[in-house]
Amino acid sequence: MSGTTANSNRDILCVIPARAGSKGIPGKNTIEFSGKPLLAWTIEAALGAESVGPVIVTTESEETAGIAKEWGADVPFLRPAELAQDNVHAIYTVLHTLNWYQESKGHLPFGVMMLLPTSPLRTVRHVEEAAQLFLTQDAPAVIGVTDLGKHMTNLRYMNGHLLERVASDVSPNQQRQGVASLYGVTGAMFLARSDLLKAEETFHLSGALGFPMSALSAIDVNTPEDLALARWVKKAGWSDKALRPSD
């Protein structure tokens, strides 16, 4: 149904891209993590958030689809092979899911959230608070960020071994109290209005709001080292209580 507009309801569709192939960690999304498949942690976080749903996992793998269904997610289709290549950005799997949803339901959801399954320490509370920020601030988009603990005076490009300052107009001796903090985009949280996402094909929309997350809650598991760190953090029972209670 091309030409339909976003639903007037304030519903938020959650899309979890879970491609089967992974070069860094084979079978990454279904590997065991603290007694569950890695993917299960993201599904549970999404299902536990009152402001989010339905929760759809998009994958090309029958095995991954079975695991997703076992943990309560919807898997209404298998992703086309051309969208399951390692050079295809996850945004295109979200857009494919939005197109399916629009054709099936006759309208777009108001918002769409993308949760990558590689952030197993993201909690229900993170998901719900990001959704509430999106809804209450009438934001075009909300993106998870972490405080890098750095400032423009500390950043350098490396040209071979030659250091080149990123902010050449800022004194290298500037005290950090007078320089804005820097935040890095994490892979843990992306949320946008569906109509704007379809039009721009990116979550990085003008006017997007940042949703601060601690570096540990936003760990992105892409290498064996990342997985080891995430497992250690989970086993230690750490939570970012300074920002929000653990779930």
PyMOL commands that set and color helices and strands:
alter all, ss='L'
color gray80, all
select helices_A, chain A and resi 28-30+38-47+62-70+81-83+90-105+124-136+152-154+176-178+194-200+224-236
alter helices_A, ss='H'
color red, helices_A
select strands_A, chain A and resi 12-17+32-33+36-37+55-58+111-114+141-151+156-159+162-165+181-193+209-212
alter strands_A, ss='S'
color yellow, strands_A
deselect
rebuild
show_as cartoon
